[in-house]
């Protein structure tokens, strides 16, 4: 007795809704960007900067809540303009760059405040210490370039920056002001 095969079922066809377009990946222009820091040593303000950093940005100003920002800074690129002090900054008591060479910031939320102003909350990690940090950011746009500026305060001892004999905040203050100006291409209009 011959067996008959069941008739082949027609292939199922479905019409998928088009996926929502993700926010465009914006690109940092390092040569036009700056990250600086200011602290007080024996009551005198000292300014420094980081020469090497990078960012991964997926951000649409019109849909800030869906945005993501990831930032990395090469701690060994820190300079205050004095070779002897710069050589100290990479040592274990300060940035300990042999053990953990980069600092990172990873956003957890971005909130639009209006008028090109945003509040970026995230995790700041330096020397293995991770702390919640809120960074106010102002955006301006001209000629296809978006400029993000802002500043925030941090406590260096929270991140074990200035360990050992440098924990004495009467010599090097605990408060550090971080300032940035970031030039970005590929971001949508404000």
TIVEX-207205 format. One line per 3 residues: number of its first residue (from 1); their letters; for each residue x, y, z of N, C-alpha, C. Coordinates in Angstrom, 1 decimal, decimal comma. Layout:
residues N
NUM = A = X/Y/Z/X/Y/Z/X/Y/Z  ... .
//
This chain:
residues 190
1 = XXX = 0,8/-1,2/0,0/0,0/0,0/0,0/0,9/1,2/0,0  0,7/2,1/-0,9/1,5/3,3/-1,1/1,0/4,3/-0,1  2,0/5,0/0,5/1,7/6,1/1,4/1,7/7,4/0,7 .
4 = XXX = 0,8/8,2/1,0/0,8/9,5/0,3/1,3/10,5/1,3  2,1/11,4/0,8/2,7/12,4/1,6/1,7/13,5/1,8  1,6/14,1/2,9/0,7/15,2/3,1/1,1/16,4/2,2 .
7 = XXX = 0,2/17,1/1,7/0,5/18,2/0,8/1,3/19,2/1,6  2,3/19,7/0,9/3,2/20,8/1,5/2,3/22,0/1,8  2,6/22,5/3,0/1,9/23,7/3,4/2,6/24,9/2,7 .
10 = XXX = 1,8/25,9/2,3/2,5/27,0/1,7/3,3/27,8/2,8  4,4/28,3/2,4/5,2/29,0/3,4/4,4/30,2/4,0  4,6/30,3/5,3/3,9/31,4/5,9/4,5/32,7/5,5 .
13 = XXX = 3,7/33,7/5,3/4,2/35,0/4,9/3,7/36,0/6,0  4,6/36,7/6,5/4,2/37,7/7,4/4,8/39,1/7,0  4,1/40,1/7,3/4,6/41,4/7,0/5,0/42,1/8,3 .
16 = XXX = 6,3/42,2/8,5/6,8/42,8/9,7/6,8/44,3/9,5  6,4/44,9/10,6/6,4/46,4/10,6/7,9/46,8/10,5  8,1/47,9/9,8/9,5/48,4/9,8/10,0/48,7/11,2 .
19 = XXX = 11,2/48,4/11,4/11,8/48,7/12,7/12,0/50,2/12,8  11,8/50,7/14,0/12,0/52,1/14,3/13,5/52,4/14,0  13,8/53,5/13,3/15,2/53,8/13,1/15,9/54,2/14,4 .
22 = XXX = 17,0/53,6/14,6/17,7/54,0/15,8/18,3/55,4/15,7  18,6/56,0/16,8/19,2/57,3/16,8/20,6/57,2/16,1  20,9/58,2/15,3/22,2/58,1/14,6/23,3/58,2/15,6 .
25 = XXX = 24,4/57,4/15,2/25,6/57,5/16,0/26,3/58,7/15,7  26,5/59,5/16,7/27,3/60,8/16,5/28,8/60,5/16,7  29,6/61,3/16,2/31,0/61,1/16,3/31,8/62,3/16,9 .
28 = XXX = 32,6/61,9/17,9/33,4/62,9/18,6/34,5/63,4/17,6  34,8/64,7/17,7/36,0/65,3/16,9/37,0/65,6/18,0  37,9/64,7/18,3/38,9/64,9/19,4/39,7/66,2/19,2 .
31 = XXX = 40,2/66,5/18,0/41,0/67,7/17,8/40,3/69,0/18,2  39,0/69,0/18,2/38,3/70,2/18,5/37,6/70,1/19,9  38,0/69,1/20,7/37,4/68,9/22,0/38,4/69,0/23,1 .
34 = XXX = 37,9/69,3/24,3/38,8/69,5/25,5/38,1/68,9/26,7  38,9/68,3/27,6/38,4/67,9/28,9/39,5/68,4/29,9  39,1/69,2/30,8/40,0/69,8/31,8/39,5/69,6/33,2 .
37 = XXX = 40,4/69,8/34,1/40,1/69,7/35,5/40,8/70,8/36,3  40,2/71,2/37,4/40,8/72,2/38,3/40,7/71,7/39,7  41,8/71,9/40,5/41,8/71,6/41,9/42,6/72,6/42,6 .
40 = XXX = 42,6/72,6/43,9/43,4/73,5/44,7/44,5/72,8/45,4  45,8/73,3/45,2/46,9/72,7/45,9/47,5/73,9/46,8  47,4/73,6/48,1/47,8/74,6/49,1/47,1/76,0/48,8 .
43 = XXX = 45,8/75,8/48,5/44,9/77,0/48,3/45,0/77,7/46,9  46,0/77,2/46,1/46,2/77,8/44,8/45,5/76,9/43,7  44,7/77,5/42,8/44,1/76,7/41,8/45,1/76,2/40,8 .
46 = XXX = 44,9/74,9/40,5/45,8/74,2/39,5/44,9/73,7/38,4  45,3/74,0/37,2/44,5/73,5/36,0/45,2/72,4/35,3  44,5/71,4/34,8/45,1/70,4/34,0/44,1/69,9/32,9 .
49 = XXX = 44,6/69,0/32,1/43,7/68,5/31,0/44,1/67,1/30,7  43,2/66,4/30,0/43,4/65,1/29,5/43,6/65,3/28,0  44,7/64,7/27,4/45,0/64,8/26,0/44,4/63,7/25,1 .
52 = XXX = 44,0/62,6/25,8/43,5/61,4/25,0/42,2/60,9/25,6  41,1/60,9/24,8/39,8/60,5/25,2/39,0/60,1/24,0  37,9/59,4/24,2/37,0/59,0/23,2/35,6/58,8/23,7 .
55 = XXX = 34,7/58,9/22,8/33,2/58,7/23,2/32,5/58,0/22,1  31,5/57,2/22,6/30,5/56,6/21,7/29,2/57,2/22,0  28,6/57,8/21,1/27,3/58,6/21,3/26,2/58,1/20,4 .
58 = XXX = 25,1/57,7/20,9/23,9/57,5/20,1/22,9/58,4/20,7  22,6/59,5/20,1/21,8/60,5/20,7/21,1/61,4/19,7  19,8/61,5/19,9/18,9/62,4/19,1/18,4/63,4/20,1 .
61 = XXX = 18,7/64,7/19,9/18,2/65,7/20,9/16,7/65,7/21,1  16,0/65,2/20,0/14,5/65,2/20,1/14,0/64,0/20,8  14,8/63,0/21,1/14,4/61,8/21,9/15,6/61,5/22,9 .
64 = XXX = 15,8/62,4/23,8/17,0/62,3/24,7/16,9/61,0/25,5  15,7/60,7/26,0/15,6/59,5/26,9/16,1/58,2/26,2  16,1/58,1/24,9/16,6/56,9/24,2/18,1/57,0/23,9 .
67 = XXX = 18,8/58,1/24,3/20,2/58,2/24,0/21,1/57,5/24,9  22,3/57,2/24,4/23,3/56,6/25,2/24,7/57,3/25,0  25,4/57,4/26,1/26,7/58,0/26,0/27,7/57,2/26,8 .
70 = XXX = 28,8/56,8/26,1/29,9/56,1/26,7/31,2/56,8/26,5  31,9/57,1/27,5/33,1/57,9/27,4/34,3/57,2/28,1  35,5/57,3/27,5/36,7/56,7/28,1/37,8/57,8/28,0 .
73 = XXX = 38,6/57,9/29,1/39,7/58,8/29,1/41,0/58,1/29,5  42,0/58,3/28,7/43,3/57,7/29,1/43,9/58,5/30,2  44,0/57,9/31,4/44,4/58,7/32,5/45,9/59,1/32,4 .
76 = XXX = 46,7/58,3/31,7/48,1/58,6/31,5/48,3/59,8/30,6  47,2/60,4/30,0/47,3/61,6/29,2/47,1/62,8/30,0  46,9/62,7/31,3/46,7/63,9/32,2/47,9/64,7/32,2 .
79 = XXX = 47,8/66,0/32,2/48,9/66,9/32,3/48,4/68,2/33,0  49,3/68,7/33,8/49,1/70,1/34,4/50,2/71,0/33,9  51,0/70,5/32,9/52,0/71,4/32,3/53,4/71,4/33,0 .
82 = XXX = 53,5/70,5/34,0/54,8/70,4/34,7/55,3/68,9/34,6  56,4/68,7/33,9/56,8/67,3/33,6/57,0/66,5/34,9  57,5/67,0/36,0/57,7/66,3/37,2/56,4/65,9/37,8 .
85 = XXX = 55,5/66,8/37,9/54,1/66,5/38,4/53,4/65,5/37,5  53,5/65,7/36,2/52,8/64,8/35,3/53,3/63,4/35,5  54,6/63,2/35,7/55,2/61,9/36,0/54,6/61,3/37,3 .
88 = XXX = 54,3/62,1/38,2/53,7/61,6/39,5/52,2/61,1/39,3  51,5/61,8/38,4/50,1/61,5/38,2/49,8/60,1/37,8  50,7/59,4/37,1/50,5/58,0/36,6/50,8/57,0/37,7 .
91 = XXX = 51,4/57,4/38,8/51,8/56,5/39,9/50,6/56,0/40,7  50,8/54,9/41,5/49,7/54,3/42,2/48,9/55,2/43,1  49,6/56,1/43,8/48,9/57,0/44,7/47,9/58,0/43,9 .
94 = XXX = 48,1/58,2/42,7/47,3/59,1/41,9/46,4/58,3/41,0  46,7/58,2/39,7/45,8/57,5/38,8/46,1/56,0/38,6  47,3/55,6/39,0/47,7/54,2/38,9/47,4/53,6/37,5 .
97 = XXX = 48,0/54,2/36,5/47,7/53,9/35,1/48,2/52,5/34,7  49,2/51,9/35,4/49,6/50,6/35,0/48,5/49,6/35,4  47,8/49,8/36,5/46,8/48,9/36,9/45,4/49,1/36,2 .
100 = XXX = 45,0/50,4/36,1/43,7/50,7/35,5/44,0/52,0/34,6  44,3/51,8/33,4/44,7/52,9/32,5/43,6/53,9/32,1  42,4/53,5/32,2/41,3/54,4/31,7/40,3/54,7/32,8 .
103 = XXX = 39,7/55,8/32,7/38,5/56,2/33,4/37,3/56,1/32,4  36,1/55,7/32,9/35,0/55,6/32,0/33,8/56,2/32,6  32,9/56,6/31,7/31,5/57,1/32,1/30,6/56,4/31,2 .
106 = XXX = 29,5/55,8/31,8/28,5/55,2/31,0/27,1/55,7/31,4  26,4/56,3/30,5/25,1/56,9/30,9/24,1/55,9/31,3  23,2/56,2/32,2/22,1/55,4/32,6/20,8/56,0/32,2 .
109 = XXX = 20,8/57,4/32,1/19,6/58,1/31,7/20,0/59,5/31,2  19,2/60,0/30,2/19,4/61,3/29,7/18,1/62,0/29,8  18,1/63,2/30,4/16,8/64,0/30,5/17,0/65,3/29,8 .
112 = XXX = 16,0/65,6/28,9/16,0/66,9/28,3/15,4/68,0/29,3  16,1/69,1/29,4/15,6/70,2/30,3/15,1/71,3/29,5  15,2/71,3/28,2/14,7/72,4/27,4/15,8/73,4/27,0 .
115 = XXX = 15,7/74,1/25,9/16,6/75,1/25,5/18,0/74,6/25,2  18,1/73,3/24,8/19,4/72,7/24,4/20,2/72,2/25,7  19,5/72,2/26,8/20,1/71,7/28,0/19,6/70,3/28,4 .
118 = XXX = 20,6/69,5/28,9/20,3/68,1/29,2/21,0/67,7/30,5  20,4/66,7/31,2/21,0/66,2/32,4/21,4/64,7/32,1  22,6/64,4/32,1/23,1/63,0/31,8/23,5/62,4/33,1 .
121 = XXX = 22,8/61,3/33,5/23,2/60,6/34,7/23,9/59,3/34,3  24,8/58,9/35,1/25,5/57,6/34,7/26,5/57,2/35,8  27,3/56,2/35,4/28,3/55,6/36,3/29,7/56,1/35,9 .
124 = XXX = 30,4/56,8/36,8/31,8/57,2/36,6/32,7/56,3/37,3  33,6/55,7/36,6/34,6/54,7/37,1/36,0/55,2/36,9  36,7/55,4/38,1/38,1/55,8/38,1/38,8/54,9/39,1 .
127 = XXX = 39,9/54,3/38,7/40,7/53,4/39,6/39,9/52,3/40,3  38,9/51,8/39,6/38,1/50,7/40,1/37,0/51,2/41,0  36,9/52,5/41,3/35,8/53,0/42,1/34,7/53,5/41,2 .
130 = XXX = 33,5/53,1/41,4/32,3/53,5/40,6/31,3/54,3/41,4  31,0/55,5/40,9/30,0/56,3/41,6/29,0/56,9/40,6  27,8/57,0/41,1/26,7/57,7/40,3/27,1/59,2/40,1 .
133 = XXX = 27,0/59,7/38,9/27,4/61,0/38,6/26,3/61,6/37,7  26,0/62,9/38,0/25,0/63,6/37,1/25,8/64,8/36,5  25,7/64,8/35,1/26,5/65,8/34,4/25,5/66,7/33,6 .
136 = XXX = 25,5/68,0/33,9/24,7/68,9/33,1/25,4/69,2/31,8  24,7/69,2/30,7/25,3/69,4/29,4/24,4/70,4/28,6  25,1/71,4/28,0/24,4/72,3/27,1/24,9/72,1/25,7 .
139 = XXX = 24,0/72,0/24,7/24,3/71,8/23,3/24,0/73,0/22,5  25,0/73,3/21,6/24,8/74,4/20,6/25,2/73,8/19,3  24,6/74,3/18,2/24,9/73,7/16,9/25,2/74,9/15,9 .
142 = XXX = 26,2/74,6/15,0/26,6/75,5/14,0/27,3/74,8/12,9  26,9/75,0/11,7/27,6/74,4/10,5/27,8/72,9/10,6  26,8/72,1/11,0/26,9/70,7/11,1/27,7/70,1/12,3 .
145 = XXX = 28,2/71,0/13,1/28,9/70,5/14,3/28,1/70,9/15,6  27,9/69,9/16,4/27,3/70,2/17,7/28,4/70,3/18,8  28,2/71,3/19,6/29,2/71,5/20,7/28,5/71,2/22,0 .
148 = XXX = 29,0/70,3/22,8/28,5/70,0/24,1/29,4/70,5/25,1  28,9/71,4/26,0/29,7/71,9/27,1/29,1/71,6/28,4  29,9/71,6/29,5/29,4/71,3/30,8/30,5/71,2/31,8 .
151 = XXX = 30,1/71,1/33,0/31,1/71,0/34,2/30,4/70,2/35,3  31,2/69,5/36,1/30,6/68,9/37,3/31,7/68,8/38,3  31,3/68,7/39,6/32,2/68,6/40,7/32,3/67,1/41,1 .
154 = XXX = 33,5/66,7/41,6/33,7/65,4/42,1/34,7/65,5/43,3  34,7/64,5/44,1/35,6/64,4/45,2/36,7/63,4/44,9  37,9/63,8/44,8/39,0/62,9/44,3/39,2/61,7/45,2 .
157 = XXX = 39,0/61,9/46,6/39,2/60,7/47,5/38,1/59,7/47,3  36,9/60,0/46,8/35,9/59,0/46,5/36,4/58,0/45,4  37,4/58,4/44,6/38,0/57,6/43,6/39,4/57,1/43,9 .
160 = XXX = 39,8/57,4/45,1/41,2/57,0/45,6/42,2/57,7/44,7  42,0/58,9/44,3/42,9/59,7/43,6/43,7/60,6/44,7  44,9/60,3/44,8/45,7/61,0/45,9/45,7/60,2/47,1 .
163 = XXX = 46,1/58,9/47,0/46,1/58,0/48,2/47,4/58,3/49,0  47,5/57,5/50,0/48,7/57,6/50,9/48,9/58,9/51,5  50,1/59,5/51,4/50,3/60,8/52,1/49,5/61,9/51,5 .
166 = XXX = 49,0/61,7/50,3/48,2/62,7/49,6/46,7/62,8/50,0  46,3/62,0/50,9/44,9/62,0/51,4/44,7/63,3/52,2  45,7/64,0/52,7/45,6/65,2/53,4/45,0/66,3/52,5 .
169 = XXX = 43,8/66,6/52,8/43,1/67,6/51,9/43,5/69,1/52,2  44,4/69,3/53,2/44,9/70,6/53,5/46,0/71,0/52,4  46,6/69,9/51,8/47,6/70,1/50,8/47,0/70,2/49,4 .
172 = XXX = 46,3/69,1/49,1/45,5/69,0/47,8/44,1/68,8/48,2  43,3/69,8/47,8/41,8/69,8/48,2/41,1/68,6/47,6  40,1/68,2/48,3/39,3/67,0/47,8/38,4/67,3/46,6 .
175 = XXX = 38,0/68,6/46,5/37,1/69,0/45,4/37,8/69,2/44,1  37,3/68,6/43,0/37,8/68,7/41,7/36,7/69,1/40,8  36,9/70,1/40,0/36,0/70,6/39,0/36,4/70,1/37,6 .
178 = XXX = 35,5/69,3/37,0/35,8/68,8/35,6/35,0/69,6/34,6  35,7/70,1/33,6/35,0/70,9/32,6/35,3/70,3/31,2  34,3/70,4/30,3/34,5/69,8/29,0/33,8/70,7/27,9 .
181 = XXX = 34,4/70,6/26,7/33,9/71,1/25,5/34,1/70,0/24,4  33,0/69,5/23,9/33,1/68,3/23,0/32,5/68,7/21,7  33,3/68,6/20,6/32,8/68,9/19,3/32,3/67,5/18,7 .
184 = XXX = 31,1/67,5/18,1/30,5/66,3/17,7/29,8/66,5/16,3  30,0/65,5/15,4/29,3/65,5/14,1/28,3/64,4/14,1  27,3/64,5/13,2/26,3/63,5/13,0/25,2/63,5/14,0 .
187 = XXX = 25,0/64,6/14,7/23,9/64,6/15,7/22,7/65,3/15,0  21,5/64,9/15,3/20,3/65,5/14,8/20,1/66,9/15,3  19,2/67,7/14,6/19,0/69,1/15,1/18,3/69,2/16,4 .
190 = X = 18,6/70,3/17,1/18,0/70,6/18,4/16,6/70,9/18,3 .
//
